[in-house]
Amino acid sequence: MVKKILIVATVLLIAVSQHSSFAQYAPSVQSDETQELSYNQDNLPYEIGKGVHMVDAGKTLLFTGASIALTGVACFIGGAAMYDPNPDAPDMPMYPFFAMAGAAAGGVIALIGLPFYFYGKEKMNTYGSSHITFGNENQEGGTGFFEMGLGIPNFLSLDAVGGYNFGKNFFMGAGVGYKTYLTAGLRYDGATASLPIYTNFRYSIGKKRVVPYIGASLGYDFVNNGLYSGLEFGTRIRKIQGTRGQSWWLGAKSEFILPEGMAISLKVGRSF
């Protein structure tokens, strides 16, 4: 009789321990708005972690590819709006090509992300894991960005932006950028550099770790003496244990210096 009781107790203990080891990876409801996980994503068992990280990789490729495609479309529309039929106006034969090539390349990158996303989702559903959300974390406060970009026509850019996070998704600040053209004369207006000072707005769409964002800039270029504006789309990858919106930002940006300049760039940045 005692032996049977010990066997039953042992089996129950094993079952409870197994349940507990996997229960820590299941999402628990924290409020009506969000679900938050109780595990540290960096210490997941291999199979569970692989699903989570594969979904993150897939979403990064999807959102980044979509941002490049949208930027190509925006640049094409902007180029069409700035087109001057005057035969004496500067010729821009390459900009429509760059815009269409960017849209096509972005679509291909987004398609590459689909297998990663669906494979990771399958793993997550199998093992009961989910994403950390930032719905209950305090992300308000001052923050700064450093961004580097590579663009067309053949330039490098560096931007520094400082501002404030209003909640988890909305950022507003001011920045300064420097753009240097690696080959003189490539841009149709003859410019070799750019130094805009601008206000910057960004909105992150969602509260999970990997989300898309949209941004806009408006200011003045003191080298080219023209109104500066920019429209950007991209991917925000939040730092799991960060504060004040610490994130990586991957995106594409179309920039306009009125009345005569236009540029497209791929950017990578870090907020802290």
SEBAZA-202773 format. One record per residue: x, y, z of N, C-alpha, C in turn; residue in one letter. Coordinates in nm, 4 decimals. Layout:
N
        nx        ny        nz       cax       cay       caz        cx        cy        cz  mido
         X         Y         Z         X         Y         Z         X         Y         Z     a
...
//
This chain:
272
        nx        ny        nz       cax       cay       caz        cx        cy        cz  mido
    0.0820   -0.1202    0.0000    0.0000    0.0000    0.0000    0.0861    0.1261    0.0000     m
    0.1874    0.1272    0.0887    0.2784    0.2421    0.0986    0.3528    0.2605   -0.0321     v
    0.3953    0.1485   -0.0941    0.4677    0.1559   -0.2209    0.3795    0.2183   -0.3287     k
    0.2522    0.1807   -0.3336    0.1614    0.2384   -0.4334    0.1450    0.3884   -0.4127     k
    0.1323    0.4269   -0.2848    0.1174    0.5701   -0.2554    0.2408    0.6472   -0.3012     i
    0.3604    0.5903   -0.2763    0.4842    0.6567   -0.3176    0.4930    0.6691   -0.4690     l
    0.4509    0.5635   -0.5407    0.4552    0.5672   -0.6880    0.3622    0.6756   -0.7405     i
    0.2385    0.6786   -0.6873    0.1415    0.7801   -0.7303    0.1931    0.9202   -0.7003     v
    0.2516    0.9396   -0.5814    0.3034    1.0709   -0.5440    0.4176    1.1137   -0.6354     a
    0.5044    1.0176   -0.6705    0.6162    1.0480   -0.7600    0.5664    1.0915   -0.8974     t
    0.4687    1.0167   -0.9504    0.4122    1.0507   -1.0805    0.3498    1.1895   -1.0771     v
    0.2759    1.2193   -0.9706    0.2145    1.3513   -0.9586    0.3183    1.4622   -0.9523     l
    0.4254    1.4378   -0.8767    0.5320    1.5389   -0.8661    0.5970    1.5651   -1.0016     l
    0.6216    1.4591   -1.0775    0.6814    1.4742   -1.2107    0.5886    1.5530   -1.3021     i
    0.4589    1.5206   -1.2974    0.3618    1.5898   -1.3822    0.3540    1.7381   -1.3466     a
    0.3521    1.7675   -1.2163    0.3448    1.9078   -1.1735    0.4692    1.9842   -1.2143     v
    0.5877    1.9211   -1.1984    0.7124    1.9894   -1.2349    0.7189    2.0162   -1.3846     s
    0.6730    1.9195   -1.4660    0.6727    1.9407   -1.6107    0.5757    2.0514   -1.6495     q
    0.4601    2.0509   -1.5845    0.3619    2.1549   -1.6137    0.4171    2.2927   -1.5770     h
    0.4843    2.3016   -1.4633    0.5378    2.4297   -1.4199    0.6472    2.4791   -1.5118     s
    0.7301    2.3861   -1.5608    0.8418    2.4284   -1.6459    0.7935    2.4871   -1.7776     s
    0.6778    2.4403   -1.8275    0.6258    2.4955   -1.9523    0.5257    2.6084   -1.9270     f
    0.4636    2.6099   -1.8087    0.3648    2.7133   -1.7808    0.4279    2.8513   -1.7780     a
    0.5577    2.8607   -1.7414    0.6226    2.9907   -1.7343    0.6373    3.0547   -1.8713     q
    0.6235    2.9762   -1.9794    0.6364    3.0319   -2.1130    0.5035    3.0701   -2.1741     y
    0.3953    3.0434   -2.1052    0.2630    3.0750   -2.1594    0.2255    3.2169   -2.1211     a
    0.1566    3.2904   -2.2097    0.1173    3.4267   -2.1784    0.0093    3.4323   -2.0732     p
    0.0185    3.5324   -1.9860   -0.0846    3.5523   -1.8859   -0.1445    3.6901   -1.9065     s
   -0.2763    3.7011   -1.8940   -0.3450    3.8267   -1.9202   -0.3170    3.9233   -1.8064     v
   -0.2634    4.0437   -1.8396   -0.2328    4.1445   -1.7395   -0.3409    4.2525   -1.7330     q
   -0.4073    4.2786   -1.8450   -0.5123    4.3798   -1.8485   -0.6014    4.3504   -1.9671     s
   -0.6992    4.4360   -1.9893   -0.7877    4.4186   -2.1043   -0.7164    4.4513   -2.2342     d
   -0.6039    4.5249   -2.2284   -0.5390    4.5723   -2.3486   -0.4225    4.4848   -2.3929     e
   -0.3591    4.4124   -2.3017   -0.2317    4.3507   -2.3371   -0.2109    4.2184   -2.2671     t
   -0.1260    4.1375   -2.3266   -0.0773    4.0167   -2.2642    0.0727    4.0296   -2.2502     q
    0.1251    3.9838   -2.1364    0.2674    3.9964   -2.1140    0.3211    3.8642   -2.0621     e
    0.4375    3.8249   -2.1055    0.4933    3.6973   -2.0675    0.5754    3.7082   -1.9402     l
    0.5834    3.5964   -1.8689    0.6586    3.5951   -1.7449    0.7989    3.5402   -1.7620     s
    0.8407    3.5136   -1.8861    0.9731    3.4570   -1.9052    1.0709    3.5592   -1.9598     y
    1.1960    3.5292   -1.9465    1.3018    3.6082   -2.0096    1.3284    3.5474   -2.1456     n
    1.3024    3.6221   -2.2518    1.3101    3.5681   -2.3870    1.4512    3.5211   -2.4232     q
    1.5520    3.5766   -2.3566    1.6892    3.5381   -2.3884    1.7265    3.4011   -2.3317     d
    1.6455    3.3458   -2.2419    1.6793    3.2184   -2.1771    1.5778    3.1086   -2.2077     n
    1.5174    3.1134   -2.3243    1.4199    3.0122   -2.3606    1.4876    2.8820   -2.4021     l
    1.4225    2.7676   -2.3775    1.4699    2.6436   -2.4389    1.4747    2.6574   -2.5900     p
    1.5589    2.5785   -2.6545    1.5922    2.5996   -2.7953    1.4690    2.6015   -2.8850     y
    1.3837    2.5006   -2.8755    1.2700    2.4909   -2.9677    1.1727    2.6066   -2.9497     e
    1.1457    2.6429   -2.8224    1.0541    2.7534   -2.7971    1.1166    2.8838   -2.8427     i
    1.2436    2.9055   -2.8068    1.3115    3.0277   -2.8452    1.3236    3.0420   -2.9948     g
    1.3437    2.9277   -3.0641    1.3564    2.9338   -3.2092    1.2288    2.9867   -3.2724     k
    1.1128    2.9459   -3.2213    0.9878    2.9957   -3.2765    0.9722    3.1454   -3.2564     g
    1.0032    3.1925   -3.1355    0.9901    3.3349   -3.1050    1.0840    3.4172   -3.1918     v
    1.2091    3.3742   -3.2001    1.3080    3.4514   -3.2743    1.2838    3.4441   -3.4248     h
    1.2308    3.3317   -3.4728    1.2005    3.3215   -3.6153    1.0877    3.4163   -3.6531     m
    0.9873    3.4287   -3.5672    0.8791    3.5231   -3.5943    0.9328    3.6660   -3.5944     v
    1.0209    3.6970   -3.4977    1.0809    3.8302   -3.4945    1.1593    3.8586   -3.6217     d
    1.2358    3.7588   -3.6676    1.3125    3.7766   -3.7912    1.2197    3.7951   -3.9111     a
    1.1131    3.7149   -3.9176    1.0184    3.7272   -4.0273    0.9491    3.8624   -4.0288     g
    0.9074    3.9088   -3.9103    0.8423    4.0387   -3.9032    0.9384    4.1513   -3.9404     k
    1.0644    4.1390   -3.9012    1.1632    4.2406   -3.9371    1.1792    4.2497   -4.0879     t
    1.1903    4.1352   -4.1539    1.2024    4.1355   -4.2996    1.0753    4.1872   -4.3663     l
    0.9601    4.1455   -4.3157    0.8332    4.1915   -4.3732    0.8189    4.3433   -4.3630     l
    0.8373    4.3955   -4.2425    0.8166    4.5384   -4.2218    0.9230    4.6216   -4.2938     f
    1.0480    4.5742   -4.2910    1.1540    4.6493   -4.3569    1.1351    4.6478   -4.5080     t
    1.0996    4.5315   -4.5638    1.0729    4.5249   -4.7074    0.9572    4.6136   -4.7472     g
    0.8516    4.6115   -4.6668    0.7368    4.6973   -4.6965    0.7747    4.8444   -4.6879     a
    0.8619    4.8792   -4.5927    0.9024    5.0193   -4.5793    0.9830    5.0647   -4.7006     s
    1.0691    4.9781   -4.7535    1.1467    5.0136   -4.8728    1.0535    5.0308   -4.9927     i
    0.9564    4.9399   -5.0049    0.8620    4.9500   -5.1156    0.7795    5.0777   -5.1064     a
    0.7312    5.1110   -4.9866    0.6520    5.2322   -4.9691    0.7350    5.3575   -4.9975     l
    0.8625    5.3547   -4.9567    0.9488    5.4696   -4.9829    0.9705    5.4871   -5.1324     t
    0.9881    5.3764   -5.2048    1.0015    5.3851   -5.3499    0.8784    5.4463   -5.4137     g
    0.7608    5.4055   -5.3672    0.6363    5.4609   -5.4202    0.6259    5.6102   -5.3882     v
    0.6597    5.6471   -5.2621    0.6526    5.7876   -5.2229    0.7486    5.8725   -5.3053     a
    0.8685    5.8202   -5.3316    0.9659    5.8947   -5.4094    0.9201    5.9088   -5.5546     c
    0.8585    5.8044   -5.6078    0.8069    5.8124   -5.7449    0.6989    5.9202   -5.7549     f
    0.6081    5.9215   -5.6552    0.5022    6.0231   -5.6551    0.5616    6.1631   -5.6401     i
    0.6610    6.1747   -5.5479    0.7243    6.3038   -5.5287    0.7967    6.3514   -5.6526     g
    0.8667    6.2584   -5.7214    0.9361    6.2942   -5.8439    0.8401    6.3386   -5.9518     g
    0.7244    6.2718   -5.9603    0.6248    6.3110   -6.0595    0.5682    6.4495   -6.0286     a
    0.5505    6.4785   -5.8972    0.4982    6.6092   -5.8596    0.5985    6.7209   -5.8884     a
    0.7281    6.6880   -5.8795    0.8318    6.7892   -5.9012    0.8756    6.7970   -6.0475     m
    0.8178    6.7153   -6.1321    0.8600    6.7129   -6.2725    0.8316    6.8469   -6.3410     y
    0.9295    6.8948   -6.4115    0.9169    7.0218   -6.4824    0.9256    6.9949   -6.6321     d
    0.8181    7.0184   -6.7060    0.8191    6.9901   -6.8504    0.9046    7.0887   -6.9312     p
    0.9530    7.1931   -6.8674    1.0357    7.2911   -6.9379    1.1597    7.2227   -6.9959     n
    1.1876    7.2333   -7.1233    1.3038    7.1654   -7.1817    1.4367    7.2124   -7.1248     p
    1.4391    7.3314   -7.0625    1.5626    7.3810   -7.0021    1.5805    7.3335   -6.8582     d
    1.4809    7.2624   -6.8031    1.4891    7.2152   -6.6649    1.5882    7.0998   -6.6550     a
    1.6503    7.0797   -6.5358    1.7439    6.9680   -6.5177    1.6747    6.8344   -6.5419     p
    1.7466    6.7449   -6.6030    1.6919    6.6133   -6.6361    1.7124    6.5181   -6.5184     d
    1.6127    6.4342   -6.4896    1.6215    6.3369   -6.3805    1.5879    6.1970   -6.4322     m
    1.6637    6.1429   -6.5248    1.6241    6.0163   -6.5856    1.6336    5.8977   -6.4911     p
    1.7187    5.9081   -6.3855    1.7423    5.7925   -6.3003    1.6438    5.7813   -6.1849     m
    1.5799    5.8894   -6.1443    1.4955    5.8830   -6.0258    1.3756    5.7896   -6.0413     y
    1.3043    5.7911   -6.1529    1.1961    5.6924   -6.1676    1.2471    5.5490   -6.1599     p
    1.3657    5.5257   -6.2162    1.4238    5.3908   -6.2103    1.4550    5.3526   -6.0663     f
    1.5184    5.4437   -5.9909    1.5515    5.4150   -5.8512    1.4247    5.3886   -5.7701     f
    1.3211    5.4683   -5.7934    1.1971    5.4522   -5.7192    1.1329    5.3161   -5.7474     a
    1.1249    5.2792   -5.8752    1.0636    5.1506   -5.9104    1.1500    5.0332   -5.8637     m
    1.2831    5.0485   -5.8747    1.3714    4.9420   -5.8274    1.3589    4.9235   -5.6771     a
    1.3466    5.0348   -5.6032    1.3287    5.0248   -5.4584    1.1989    4.9559   -5.4217     g
    1.0914    4.9900   -5.4917    0.9628    4.9256   -5.4638    0.9698    4.7752   -5.4898     a
    1.0350    4.7363   -5.6005    1.0472    4.5944   -5.6331    1.1351    4.5218   -5.5321     a
    1.2486    4.5826   -5.4950    1.3385    4.5195   -5.3979    1.2710    4.5034   -5.2621     a
    1.1944    4.6049   -5.2214    1.1220    4.5947   -5.0954    1.0208    4.4815   -5.0961     g
    0.9515    4.4645   -5.2083    0.8564    4.3541   -5.2191    0.9235    4.2188   -5.2074     g
    1.0418    4.2039   -5.2689    1.1153    4.0775   -5.2607    1.1591    4.0490   -5.1171     v
    1.2100    4.1520   -5.0470    1.2529    4.1339   -4.9079    1.1349    4.0923   -4.8203     i
    1.0196    4.1554   -4.8421    0.9012    4.1191   -4.7639    0.8605    3.9740   -4.7889     a
    0.8680    3.9294   -4.9132    0.8331    3.7901   -4.9451    0.9305    3.6923   -4.8792     l
    1.0581    3.7291   -4.8719    1.1571    3.6429   -4.8069    1.1234    3.6249   -4.6590     i
    1.0635    3.7265   -4.5983    1.0302    3.7169   -4.4570    0.9139    3.6252   -4.4253     g
    0.8280    3.5958   -4.5241    0.7090    3.5149   -4.4971    0.7400    3.3749   -4.4440     l
    0.8349    3.2983   -4.5052    0.8630    3.1650   -4.4507    0.9131    3.1680   -4.3064     p
    0.9961    3.2675   -4.2724    1.0440    3.2801   -4.1348    0.9267    3.3022   -4.0403     f
    0.8370    3.3908   -4.0797    0.7245    3.4250   -3.9938    0.6329    3.3049   -3.9701     y
    0.5947    3.2356   -4.0782    0.5000    3.1245   -4.0638    0.5630    3.0054   -3.9916     f
    0.6919    2.9787   -4.0180    0.7590    2.8688   -3.9478    0.7666    2.8985   -3.7978     y
    0.8043    3.0226   -3.7642    0.8118    3.0593   -3.6232    0.6761    3.0543   -3.5553     g
    0.5709    3.0980   -3.6263    0.4372    3.0933   -3.5699    0.3945    2.9500   -3.5369     k
    0.4304    2.8585   -3.6270    0.3966    2.7180   -3.6035    0.4647    2.6670   -3.4773     e
    0.5921    2.7008   -3.4607    0.6644    2.6587   -3.3414    0.6029    2.7197   -3.2153     k
    0.5684    2.8474   -3.2223    0.5110    2.9136   -3.1061    0.3761    2.8534   -3.0674     m
    0.2948    2.8219   -3.1674    0.1660    2.7591   -3.1392    0.1841    2.6201   -3.0801     n
    0.2865    2.5481   -3.1294    0.3115    2.4126   -3.0800    0.3526    2.4134   -2.9340     t
    0.4384    2.5092   -2.8961    0.4938    2.5088   -2.7609    0.4264    2.6089   -2.6675     y
    0.3252    2.6787   -2.7180    0.2498    2.7674   -2.6299    0.3212    2.8952   -2.5929     g
    0.4174    2.9385   -2.6726    0.4898    3.0612   -2.6403    0.4324    3.1779   -2.7185     s
    0.4646    3.2990   -2.6731    0.4153    3.4188   -2.7387    0.5173    3.5305   -2.7205     s
    0.4826    3.6490   -2.7694    0.5744    3.7617   -2.7637    0.5560    3.8445   -2.6379     h
    0.6646    3.9027   -2.5926    0.6549    4.0040   -2.4894    0.5938    4.1289   -2.5506     i
    0.4979    4.1885   -2.4805    0.4459    4.3174   -2.5224    0.4908    4.4225   -2.4212     t
    0.4786    4.5472   -2.4606    0.5251    4.6569   -2.3772    0.4083    4.7411   -2.3274     f
    0.2913    4.6791   -2.3198    0.1726    4.7526   -2.2816    0.1753    4.8037   -2.1388     g
    0.2401    4.7327   -2.0469    0.2397    4.7725   -1.9069    0.3734    4.8310   -1.8619     n
    0.4647    4.8557   -1.9551    0.5957    4.9082   -1.9177    0.6014    5.0575   -1.9419     e
    0.6715    5.1278   -1.8541    0.6825    5.2724   -1.8655    0.7869    5.3073   -1.9710     n
    0.7421    5.3542   -2.0846    0.8327    5.3912   -2.1922    0.8401    5.5429   -2.2109     q
    0.7790    5.6206   -2.1233    0.7841    5.7661   -2.1376    0.9182    5.8200   -2.0933     e
    0.9563    5.9349   -2.1496    1.0789    6.0007   -2.1084    1.1609    6.0475   -2.2257     g
    1.2668    6.1209   -2.1953    1.3552    6.1716   -2.2982    1.4390    6.0620   -2.3602     g
    1.4686    6.0773   -2.4875    1.5511    5.9783   -2.5569    1.6248    6.0467   -2.6715     t
    1.7273    5.9798   -2.7217    1.8036    6.0319   -2.8337    1.8280    5.9244   -2.9372     g
    1.8493    5.9652   -3.0615    1.8742    5.8746   -3.1732    2.0088    5.9095   -3.2370     f
    2.0763    5.8055   -3.2818    2.1842    5.8223   -3.3779    2.1513    5.7322   -3.4967     f
    2.1572    5.7864   -3.6172    2.1233    5.7098   -3.7362    2.2276    5.7310   -3.8449     e
    2.2547    5.6236   -3.9182    2.3416    5.6308   -4.0350    2.2628    5.5831   -4.1558     m
    2.2927    5.6405   -4.2718    2.2184    5.6029   -4.3908    2.3075    5.5944   -4.5130     g
    2.2627    5.5135   -4.6062    2.3274    5.5005   -4.7367    2.2197    5.5261   -4.8403     l
    2.2460    5.6212   -4.9300    2.1376    5.6597   -5.0177    2.1747    5.6793   -5.1622     g
    2.0725    5.7135   -5.2363    2.0808    5.7404   -5.3788    2.0441    5.8881   -5.3971     i
    2.1270    5.9683   -5.4641    2.2407    5.9256   -5.5452    2.3728    5.9260   -5.4687     p
    2.4200    5.8106   -5.4330    2.5563    5.7859   -5.3857    2.5989    5.8796   -5.2736     n
    2.5296    5.8716   -5.1587    2.5681    5.9580   -5.0477    2.5627    5.8806   -4.9164     f
    2.6332    5.9349   -4.8181    2.6283    5.8860   -4.6811    2.5645    5.9935   -4.5948     l
    2.4877    5.9521   -4.4949    2.4232    6.0498   -4.4073    2.4389    6.0088   -4.2613     s
    2.4379    6.1078   -4.1748    2.4457    6.0873   -4.0303    2.3481    6.1834   -3.9654     l
    2.2612    6.1306   -3.8803    2.1602    6.2128   -3.8142    2.1662    6.1920   -3.6633     d
    2.1436    6.3000   -3.5893    2.1300    6.2950   -3.4439    1.9996    6.3636   -3.4073     a
    1.9164    6.2949   -3.3313    1.7837    6.3457   -3.2959    1.7638    6.3302   -3.1460     v
    1.7114    6.4305   -3.0827    1.6763    6.4235   -2.9415    1.5323    6.4647   -2.9211     g
    1.4658    6.4035   -2.8236    1.3264    6.4393   -2.8017    1.2657    6.3630   -2.6868     g
    1.1348    6.3427   -2.6939    1.0596    6.2857   -2.5823    0.9629    6.1799   -2.6335     y
    0.9553    6.0683   -2.5615    0.8569    5.9635   -2.5900    0.7283    5.9934   -2.5121     n
    0.6212    6.0184   -2.5829    0.4917    6.0388   -2.5193    0.4205    5.9036   -2.5164     f
    0.4437    5.8278   -2.4096    0.3909    5.6925   -2.4039    0.4832    5.5959   -2.4756     g
    0.4241    5.4884   -2.5258    0.5033    5.3797   -2.5821    0.5200    5.3898   -2.7321     k
    0.4387    5.4711   -2.7979    0.4364    5.4683   -2.9438    0.4720    5.5999   -3.0119     n
    0.4497    5.7140   -2.9470    0.4667    5.8423   -3.0146    0.5924    5.9143   -2.9661     f
    0.6754    5.9554   -3.0612    0.7976    6.0312   -3.0314    0.7941    6.1635   -3.1061     f
    0.8402    6.2702   -3.0389    0.8539    6.4003   -3.1037    0.9849    6.4629   -3.0591     m
    1.0603    6.5156   -3.1541    1.1875    6.5752   -3.1192    1.2412    6.6622   -3.2310     g
    1.3686    6.6991   -3.2192    1.4360    6.7824   -3.3181    1.5714    6.7213   -3.3484     a
    1.6169    6.7394   -3.4712    1.7426    6.6767   -3.5096    1.8200    6.7584   -3.6106     g
    1.9429    6.7139   -3.6316    2.0286    6.7736   -3.7331    2.0906    6.6595   -3.8133     v
    2.1006    6.6767   -3.9423    2.1568    6.5731   -4.0281    2.2672    6.6290   -4.1162     g
    2.3575    6.5421   -4.1512    2.4617    6.5809   -4.2469    2.4689    6.4741   -4.3545     y
    2.4652    6.5194   -4.4782    2.4678    6.4285   -4.5918    2.5814    6.4707   -4.6835     k
    2.6690    6.3774   -4.7190    2.7777    6.4077   -4.8102    2.7695    6.3170   -4.9319     t
    2.7820    6.3762   -5.0488    2.7738    6.3009   -5.1735    2.9124    6.2514   -5.2123     y
    2.9233    6.1207   -5.2363    3.0535    6.0599   -5.2614    3.1070    6.0921   -5.3997     l
    3.0195    6.1234   -5.4914    3.0603    6.1592   -5.6278    2.9958    6.2915   -5.6638     t
    3.0756    6.3935   -5.6827    3.0232    6.5269   -5.7117    2.9450    6.5260   -5.8427     a
    2.8363    6.6006   -5.8430    2.7602    6.6185   -5.9663    2.6575    6.5116   -5.9945     g
    2.6466    6.4095   -5.9068    2.5470    6.3055   -5.9335    2.4054    6.3602   -5.9199     l
    2.3842    6.4473   -5.8221    2.2504    6.5007   -5.8041    2.2262    6.6082   -5.9081     r
    2.1075    6.6076   -5.9647    2.0825    6.6925   -6.0803    2.0924    6.8418   -6.0489     y
    2.0771    6.8837   -5.9195    2.0861    7.0258   -5.8884    2.2293    7.0680   -5.8574     d
    2.3254    6.9747   -5.8666    2.4658    7.0078   -5.8479    2.5119    7.0120   -5.7038     g
    2.4254    6.9815   -5.6066    2.4635    6.9891   -5.4657    2.5643    6.8797   -5.4307     a
    2.6539    6.9088   -5.3383    2.7523    6.8114   -5.2934    2.7342    6.7741   -5.1468     t
    2.6514    6.8464   -5.0735    2.6290    6.8185   -4.9317    2.4939    6.8752   -4.8910     a
    2.4511    6.8379   -4.7705    2.3233    6.8838   -4.7175    2.3348    6.8901   -4.5662     s
    2.2762    6.9947   -4.5048    2.2801    7.0106   -4.3600    2.1441    7.0586   -4.3101     l
    2.0464    6.9690   -4.2994    1.9139    7.0108   -4.2531    1.9019    7.0087   -4.1008     p
    1.8290    7.1032   -4.0477    1.7857    7.1033   -3.9083    1.6337    7.0925   -3.9105     i
    1.5787    6.9980   -3.8347    1.4382    6.9647   -3.8551    1.3713    6.9149   -3.7277     y
    1.2403    6.9193   -3.7286    1.1605    6.8501   -3.6274    1.1308    6.7099   -3.6791     t
    1.1174    6.6149   -3.5869    1.0962    6.4759   -3.6257    0.9840    6.4158   -3.5429     n
    0.8935    6.3458   -3.6111    0.7820    6.2775   -3.5456    0.7844    6.1306   -3.5866     f
    0.7624    6.0413   -3.4901    0.7566    5.8982   -3.5210    0.6418    5.8340   -3.4438     r
    0.5762    5.7430   -3.5103    0.4693    5.6681   -3.4448    0.4892    5.5195   -3.4709     y
    0.5014    5.4424   -3.3624    0.5175    5.2969   -3.3712    0.3806    5.2313   -3.3674     s
    0.3545    5.1424   -3.4614    0.2222    5.0823   -3.4754    0.2201    4.9493   -3.4000     i
    0.1822    4.9536   -3.2730    0.1750    4.8323   -3.1936    0.2641    4.8373   -3.0724     g
    0.2459    4.7401   -2.9828    0.3175    4.7374   -2.8556    0.4092    4.6166   -2.8402     k
    0.4219    4.5352   -2.9454    0.5088    4.4185   -2.9340    0.6529    4.4558   -2.9634     k
    0.7387    4.3566   -2.9556    0.8812    4.3868   -2.9668    0.9182    4.4369   -3.1062     r
    0.8684    4.3722   -3.2108    0.8978    4.4118   -3.3490    0.7715    4.4694   -3.4104     v
    0.7745    4.5979   -3.4427    0.6564    4.6657   -3.4971    0.6986    4.7598   -3.6097     v
    0.6073    4.7915   -3.7004    0.6381    4.8935   -3.8016    0.6226    5.0330   -3.7421     p
    0.6875    5.1291   -3.8042    0.6698    5.2675   -3.7630    0.6654    5.3574   -3.8857     y
    0.6089    5.4753   -3.8685    0.6087    5.5780   -3.9714    0.6655    5.7046   -3.9095     i
    0.7306    5.7870   -3.9909    0.7900    5.9084   -3.9391    0.7849    6.0201   -4.0417     g
    0.7978    6.1422   -3.9924    0.7979    6.2593   -4.0802    0.8921    6.3635   -4.0227     a
    0.9567    6.4379   -4.1108    1.0494    6.5428   -4.0709    1.0175    6.6693   -4.1494     s
    1.0391    6.7835   -4.0844    1.0179    6.9112   -4.1508    1.1164    7.0119   -4.0941     l
    1.1899    7.0796   -4.1835    1.2880    7.1755   -4.1374    1.3461    7.2565   -4.2513     g
    1.4736    7.2970   -4.2350    1.5388    7.3834   -4.3340    1.6806    7.3346   -4.3566     y
    1.7214    7.3292   -4.4837    1.8564    7.2899   -4.5211    1.9407    7.4161   -4.5368     d
    2.0415    7.4320   -4.4487    2.1191    7.5549   -4.4459    2.2341    7.5546   -4.5468     f
    2.2615    7.4426   -4.6102    2.3619    7.4398   -4.7166    2.2984    7.4747   -4.8501     v
    2.1828    7.4149   -4.8767    2.1140    7.4368   -5.0042    2.0087    7.5472   -4.9975     n
    1.9896    7.6034   -4.8751    1.8949    7.7144   -4.8572    1.7562    7.6809   -4.9129     n
    1.7022    7.5718   -4.8615    1.5705    7.5304   -4.9063    1.4942    7.4594   -4.7967     g
    1.3629    7.4529   -4.8124    1.2773    7.3810   -4.7183    1.3072    7.2321   -4.7259     l
    1.3245    7.1699   -4.6110    1.3571    7.0270   -4.6041    1.2381    6.9508   -4.5471     y
    1.2038    6.8381   -4.6104    1.0988    6.7515   -4.5576    1.1357    6.6066   -4.5854     s
    1.0882    6.5189   -4.5004    1.1174    6.3773   -4.5166    1.0012    6.2908   -4.4726     g
    0.9873    6.1779   -4.5375    0.8858    6.0791   -4.5026    0.9541    5.9440   -4.4919     l
    0.9348    5.8748   -4.3803    1.0057    5.7484   -4.3599    0.9115    5.6393   -4.3106     e
    0.9462    5.5172   -4.3492    0.8769    5.3975   -4.3039    0.9842    5.2997   -4.2566     f
    0.9511    5.2180   -4.1566    1.0538    5.1254   -4.1124    1.0065    5.0272   -4.0074     g
    1.1040    4.9647   -3.9439    1.0817    4.8610   -3.8431    1.1483    4.9024   -3.7129     t
    1.0744    4.8937   -3.6055    1.1291    4.9211   -3.4721    1.1447    4.7889   -3.3971     r
    1.2644    4.7659   -3.3432    1.2915    4.6452   -3.2647    1.3241    4.6900   -3.1230     i
    1.2297    4.6735   -3.0320    1.2481    4.7224   -2.8957    1.3458    4.6337   -2.8181     r
    1.4217    4.6963   -2.7323    1.5088    4.6220   -2.6412    1.4244    4.5683   -2.5275     k
    1.4370    4.4375   -2.4997    1.3462    4.3713   -2.4060    1.3518    4.4339   -2.2674     i
    1.4708    4.4581   -2.2162    1.4843    4.5100   -2.0809    1.5246    4.6580   -2.0818     q
    1.4944    4.7277   -2.1907    1.5312    4.8679   -2.2018    1.4306    4.9594   -2.1354     g
    1.4680    5.0860   -2.1233    1.3794    5.1883   -2.0702    1.3737    5.3048   -2.1692     t
    1.2687    5.3868   -2.1562    1.2511    5.5066   -2.2380    1.2573    5.4771   -2.3867     r
    1.2050    5.3628   -2.4262    1.1943    5.3343   -2.5685    1.3236    5.2946   -2.6364     g
    1.4182    5.2358   -2.5655    1.5429    5.1921   -2.6278    1.5126    5.0895   -2.7366     q
    1.5621    5.1161   -2.8578    1.5251    5.0335   -2.9726    1.6285    5.0451   -3.0827     s
    1.6223    4.9474   -3.1740    1.6875    4.9581   -3.3042    1.5819    4.9999   -3.4043     w
    1.6232    5.0832   -3.5010    1.5306    5.1329   -3.6032    1.5907    5.1036   -3.7404     w
    1.5170    5.0285   -3.8221    1.5585    4.9992   -3.9594    1.4535    5.0572   -4.0526     l
    1.4970    5.1367   -4.1485    1.3956    5.1979   -4.2320    1.4478    5.2551   -4.3610     g
    1.3570    5.3132   -4.4349    1.3884    5.3807   -4.5604    1.3227    5.5169   -4.5574     a
    1.3885    5.6155   -4.6190    1.3425    5.7531   -4.6091    1.3526    5.8226   -4.7442     k
    1.2496    5.8939   -4.7788    1.2528    5.9812   -4.8962    1.2604    6.1239   -4.8461     s
    1.3543    6.2006   -4.8998    1.3790    6.3363   -4.8533    1.3662    6.4339   -4.9697     e
    1.3114    6.5502   -4.9398    1.2912    6.6525   -5.0417    1.3466    6.7850   -4.9911     f
    1.4273    6.8499   -5.0737    1.4772    6.9835   -5.0448    1.4188    7.0746   -5.1524     i
    1.3160    7.1469   -5.1162    1.2463    7.2291   -5.2141    1.3273    7.3559   -5.2435     l
    1.3285    7.4014   -5.3662    1.2435    7.3515   -5.4745    1.3088    7.2497   -5.5654     p
    1.4321    7.1980   -5.5353    1.5001    7.1269   -5.6426    1.5725    6.9985   -5.6048     e
    1.5591    6.9452   -5.4887    1.6375    6.8272   -5.4533    1.5531    6.7126   -5.4023     g
    1.5977    6.5878   -5.4254    1.5268    6.4697   -5.3795    1.6277    6.3586   -5.3558     m
    1.6057    6.2775   -5.2537    1.6985    6.1683   -5.2240    1.6224    6.0529   -5.1596     a
    1.6775    5.9325   -5.1740    1.6237    5.8113   -5.1110    1.7374    5.7491   -5.0299     i
    1.7075    5.7024   -4.9087    1.8131    5.6420   -4.8279    1.7598    5.5253   -4.7468     s
    1.8486    5.4304   -4.7196    1.8245    5.3213   -4.6254    1.8972    5.3560   -4.4970     l
    1.8274    5.3449   -4.3829    1.8835    5.3946   -4.2584    1.8796    5.2869   -4.1507     k
    1.9795    5.2928   -4.0620    1.9794    5.2097   -3.9428    2.0141    5.3008   -3.8255     v
    1.9395    5.2890   -3.7156    1.9603    5.3777   -3.6031    1.9398    5.3077   -3.4703     g
    1.9801    5.3776   -3.3664    1.9684    5.3253   -3.2295    1.9197    5.4370   -3.1408     r
    1.8170    5.4113   -3.0639    1.7718    5.5073   -2.9637    1.8119    5.4573   -2.8267     s
    1.8360    5.5495   -2.7379    1.8883    5.5128   -2.6054    1.8248    5.5971   -2.4962     f
//
